[in-house]
Amino acid sequence: MKNLPAKIVGSIVAKKERGATAVEYGIMVALIAAVIITIVATLGTNLTNMFSGVASAI
């Protein structure tokens, strides 16, 4: 019984840490998605220019 307050406080802290971890993972996923979108857009533009150059050369 003497450890009951410590267990209650520990469970509250653990829940808050799980929530913070979920937010951190969400931010990481959003940043990774933004980087992937930027790379794909740039690569698409470069490929379009390359194929246009090849088509005009033919």
KEKOL-555068 format. One record per residue: x, y, z of N, C-alpha, C, O, CB in turn; residue number from 1; chain. Coordinates in Angstrom, 2 decimals, decimal comma, padded with zeros to 5 digits, m for minus. Glycine has a CB too. Layout:
% KEKOL-555068
{node {X; Y; Z}; {X; Y; Z}; {X; Y; Z}; {X; Y; Z}; {X; Y; Z}; NUM; 'A'}
...
This chain:
% KEKOL-555068
{node {000,82; m001,20; 000,00}; {000,00; 000,00; 000,00}; {000,86; 001,26; 000,00}; {000,45; 002,31; m000,51}; {m000,93; 000,00; 001,20}; 1; 'A'}
{node {002,01; 001,14; 000,57}; {002,87; 002,30; 000,71}; {003,39; 002,77; m000,66}; {003,70; 003,95; m000,82}; {004,03; 001,99; 001,64}; 2; 'A'}
{node {003,50; 001,88; m001,63}; {004,00; 002,24; m002,96}; {002,89; 002,64; m003,92}; {003,18; 002,93; m005,08}; {004,76; 001,08; m003,54}; 3; 'A'}
{node {001,65; 002,66; m003,49}; {000,53; 002,98; m004,36}; {000,64; 004,37; m004,99}; {000,44; 004,49; m006,20}; {m000,76; 002,87; m003,59}; 4; 'A'}
{node {000,96; 005,43; m004,23}; {001,10; 006,76; m004,86}; {002,20; 006,77; m005,92}; {002,06; 007,43; m006,96}; {001,40; 007,82; m003,80}; 5; 'A'}
{node {003,28; 006,06; m005,67}; {004,38; 006,02; m006,65}; {003,92; 005,32; m007,92}; {004,29; 005,73; m009,02}; {005,61; 005,30; m006,05}; 6; 'A'}
{node {003,12; 004,26; m007,79}; {002,62; 003,55; m008,96}; {001,68; 004,43; m009,77}; {001,72; 004,41; m011,00}; {001,92; 002,27; m008,56}; 7; 'A'}
{node {000,84; 005,19; m009,09}; {m000,10; 006,08; m009,78}; {000,65; 007,16; m010,53}; {000,37; 007,43; m011,70}; {m001,09; 006,72; m008,78}; 8; 'A'}
{node {001,61; 007,79; m009,87}; {002,40; 008,84; m010,51}; {003,20; 008,24; m011,67}; {003,32; 008,87; m012,73}; {003,36; 009,52; m009,49}; 9; 'A'}
{node {003,75; 007,05; m011,49}; {004,52; 006,40; m012,55}; {003,66; 006,10; m013,76}; {004,12; 006,27; m014,89}; {005,14; 005,13; m012,04}; 10; 'A'}
{node {002,43; 005,67; m013,55}; {001,56; 005,37; m014,69}; {001,17; 006,65; m015,43}; {001,04; 006,63; m016,65}; {000,31; 004,62; m014,23}; 11; 'A'}
{node {000,97; 007,74; m014,71}; {000,64; 009,01; m015,35}; {001,81; 009,51; m016,18}; {001,63; 009,95; m017,32}; {000,24; 010,08; m014,30}; 12; 'A'}
{node {003,01; 009,43; m015,63}; {004,21; 009,87; m016,36}; {004,42; 009,00; m017,59}; {004,78; 009,52; m018,65}; {005,46; 009,82; m015,44}; 13; 'A'}
{node {004,22; 007,70; m017,47}; {004,40; 006,80; m018,61}; {003,43; 007,13; m019,73}; {003,80; 007,09; m020,90}; {004,22; 005,34; m018,17}; 14; 'A'}
{node {002,18; 007,47; m019,39}; {001,20; 007,84; m020,41}; {001,61; 009,11; m021,13}; {001,47; 009,22; m022,35}; {m000,18; 008,01; m019,79}; 15; 'A'}
{node {002,11; 010,08; m020,38}; {002,54; 011,34; m020,99}; {003,74; 011,11; m021,90}; {003,82; 011,72; m022,97}; {002,90; 012,37; m019,91}; 16; 'A'}
{node {004,66; 010,24; m021,50}; {005,83; 009,97; m022,33}; {005,43; 009,23; m023,60}; {006,01; 009,48; m024,66}; {006,85; 009,15; m021,55}; 17; 'A'}
{node {004,44; 008,34; m023,52}; {003,98; 007,65; m024,71}; {003,36; 008,65; m025,69}; {003,56; 008,54; m026,90}; {002,95; 006,55; m024,35}; 18; 'A'}
{node {002,62; 009,61; m025,17}; {002,02; 010,64; m026,02}; {003,08; 011,49; m026,68}; {002,96; 011,82; m027,86}; {001,08; 011,51; m025,21}; 19; 'A'}
{node {004,10; 011,85; m025,93}; {005,18; 012,66; m026,49}; {005,93; 011,88; m027,56}; {006,33; 012,45; m028,58}; {006,15; 013,12; m025,39}; 20; 'A'}
{node {006,14; 010,61; m027,33}; {006,83; 009,79; m028,31}; {006,02; 009,69; m029,60}; {006,59; 009,74; m030,69}; {007,10; 008,39; m027,74}; 21; 'A'}
{node {004,71; 009,55; m029,48}; {003,86; 009,49; m030,67}; {003,95; 010,78; m031,46}; {003,99; 010,76; m032,69}; {002,41; 009,20; m030,27}; 22; 'A'}
{node {003,97; 011,90; m030,78}; {004,09; 013,20; m031,46}; {005,44; 013,31; m032,16}; {005,52; 013,79; m033,29}; {003,91; 014,37; m030,46}; 23; 'A'}
{node {006,49; 012,86; m031,50}; {007,81; 012,92; m032,11}; {007,88; 012,05; m033,36}; {008,44; 012,46; m034,38}; {008,89; 012,48; m031,11}; 24; 'A'}
{node {007,31; 010,85; m033,30}; {007,28; 009,99; m034,48}; {006,45; 010,62; m035,59}; {006,81; 010,52; m036,76}; {006,73; 008,60; m034,12}; 25; 'A'}
{node {005,36; 011,27; m035,25}; {004,54; 011,95; m036,25}; {005,31; 013,06; m036,95}; {005,21; 013,22; m038,17}; {003,30; 012,53; m035,60}; 26; 'A'}
{node {006,08; 013,81; m036,18}; {006,89; 014,88; m036,78}; {007,96; 014,30; m037,69}; {008,20; 014,82; m038,78}; {007,54; 015,75; m035,68}; 27; 'A'}
{node {008,60; 013,22; m037,26}; {009,62; 012,58; m038,10}; {009,02; 012,06; m039,40}; {009,62; 012,23; m040,47}; {010,30; 011,43; m037,34}; 28; 'A'}
{node {007,85; 011,44; m039,33}; {007,20; 010,93; m040,53}; {006,84; 012,08; m041,48}; {007,01; 011,95; m042,69}; {005,94; 010,13; m040,16}; 29; 'A'}
{node {006,36; 013,18; m040,93}; {006,01; 014,34; m041,77}; {007,24; 014,91; m042,46}; {007,19; 015,26; m043,64}; {005,33; 015,43; m040,92}; 30; 'A'}
{node {008,36; 015,00; m041,74}; {009,58; 015,52; m042,35}; {010,12; 014,58; m043,42}; {010,57; 015,03; m044,48}; {010,64; 015,75; m041,28}; 31; 'A'}
{node {010,07; 013,28; m043,16}; {010,53; 012,32; m044,15}; {009,65; 012,39; m045,40}; {010,16; 012,34; m046,52}; {010,51; 010,89; m043,57}; 32; 'A'}
{node {008,34; 012,52; m045,21}; {007,43; 012,63; m046,35}; {007,72; 013,89; m047,16}; {007,69; 013,86; m048,39}; {005,97; 012,63; m045,87}; 33; 'A'}
{node {008,01; 015,00; m046,48}; {008,32; 016,24; m047,19}; {009,60; 016,11; m048,01}; {009,67; 016,60; m049,13}; {008,45; 017,41; m046,20}; 34; 'A'}
{node {010,59; 015,45; m047,46}; {011,85; 015,24; m048,18}; {011,62; 014,35; m049,40}; {012,14; 014,63; m050,48}; {012,92; 014,62; m047,26}; 35; 'A'}
{node {010,85; 013,28; m049,22}; {010,57; 012,38; m050,35}; {009,82; 013,10; m051,45}; {010,13; 012,93; m052,63}; {009,77; 011,16; m049,88}; 36; 'A'}
{node {008,83; 013,90; m051,09}; {008,06; 014,65; m052,09}; {008,95; 015,62; m052,85}; {008,83; 015,75; m054,07}; {006,90; 015,41; m051,42}; 37; 'A'}
{node {009,84; 016,30; m052,14}; {010,76; 017,24; m052,78}; {011,69; 016,53; m053,75}; {011,93; 017,00; m054,86}; {011,57; 018,00; m051,72}; 38; 'A'}
{node {012,23; 015,39; m053,32}; {013,15; 014,64; m054,18}; {012,44; 014,12; m055,43}; {012,97; 014,21; m056,54}; {013,79; 013,47; m053,41}; 39; 'A'}
{node {011,25; 013,58; m055,25}; {010,49; 013,04; m056,39}; {010,12; 014,16; m057,36}; {010,20; 013,96; m058,58}; {009,22; 012,31; m055,90}; 40; 'A'}
{node {009,73; 015,31; m056,86}; {009,38; 016,43; m057,74}; {010,60; 016,90; m058,53}; {010,50; 017,16; m059,73}; {008,80; 017,60; m056,92}; 41; 'A'}
{node {011,74; 017,01; m057,87}; {012,96; 017,44; m058,55}; {013,41; 016,40; m059,57}; {013,80; 016,75; m060,68}; {014,08; 017,68; m057,53}; 42; 'A'}
{node {013,36; 015,15; m059,19}; {013,75; 014,08; m060,10}; {012,82; 014,03; m061,30}; {013,27; 013,81; m062,43}; {013,75; 012,72; m059,37}; 43; 'A'}
{node {011,53; 014,24; m061,08}; {010,56; 014,26; m062,18}; {010,85; 015,38; m063,16}; {010,78; 015,18; m064,37}; {009,15; 014,39; m061,65}; 44; 'A'}
{node {011,17; 016,54; m062,65}; {011,50; 017,67; m063,52}; {012,75; 017,38; m064,32}; {012,81; 017,66; m065,52}; {011,68; 018,95; m062,69}; 45; 'A'}
{node {013,76; 016,83; m063,66}; {015,01; 016,51; m064,37}; {014,79; 015,45; m065,44}; {015,35; 015,54; m066,53}; {016,09; 016,04; m063,38}; 46; 'A'}
{node {013,99; 014,45; m065,14}; {013,71; 013,41; m066,13}; {012,93; 013,96; m067,32}; {013,19; 013,58; m068,47}; {012,93; 012,26; m065,48}; 47; 'A'}
{node {011,98; 014,84; m067,04}; {011,21; 015,46; m068,13}; {012,13; 016,25; m069,06}; {012,03; 016,16; m070,28}; {010,12; 016,39; m067,55}; 48; 'A'}
{node {013,03; 017,01; m068,46}; {013,98; 017,79; m069,28}; {014,90; 016,88; m070,08}; {015,19; 017,16; m071,24}; {014,81; 018,72; m068,38}; 49; 'A'}
{node {015,35; 015,79; m069,46}; {016,24; 014,86; m070,16}; {015,53; 014,21; m071,33}; {016,09; 014,15; m072,43}; {016,75; 013,80; m069,20}; 50; 'A'}
{node {014,32; 013,71; m071,13}; {013,59; 013,06; m072,21}; {013,21; 014,05; m073,29}; {013,17; 013,69; m074,47}; {012,35; 012,38; m071,67}; 51; 'A'}
{node {012,93; 015,29; m072,93}; {012,65; 016,31; m073,95}; {013,88; 016,57; m074,82}; {013,77; 016,73; m076,03}; {012,19; 017,63; m073,29}; 52; 'A'}
{node {015,04; 016,61; m074,17}; {016,29; 016,79; m074,92}; {016,57; 015,63; m075,85}; {017,01; 015,83; m076,98}; {017,46; 016,98; m073,97}; 53; 'A'}
{node {016,32; 014,40; m075,38}; {016,54; 013,22; m076,21}; {015,54; 013,20; m077,36}; {015,91; 012,88; m078,49}; {016,42; 011,92; m075,37}; 54; 'A'}
{node {014,28; 013,55; m077,10}; {013,27; 013,55; m078,15}; {013,58; 014,58; m079,22}; {013,39; 014,32; m080,41}; {011,88; 013,82; m077,56}; 55; 'A'}
{node {014,06; 015,76; m078,82}; {014,39; 016,78; m079,81}; {015,66; 016,41; m080,59}; {015,81; 016,81; m081,74}; {014,57; 018,14; m079,12}; 56; 'A'}
{node {016,55; 015,66; m079,99}; {017,76; 015,23; m080,69}; {017,45; 014,16; m081,72}; {018,15; 014,04; m082,73}; {018,80; 014,70; m079,69}; 57; 'A'}
{node {016,41; 013,40; m081,48}; {016,03; 012,33; m082,43}; {015,29; 013,00; m083,56}; {014,86; 012,33; m084,50}; {015,16; 011,20; m081,76}; 58; 'A'}
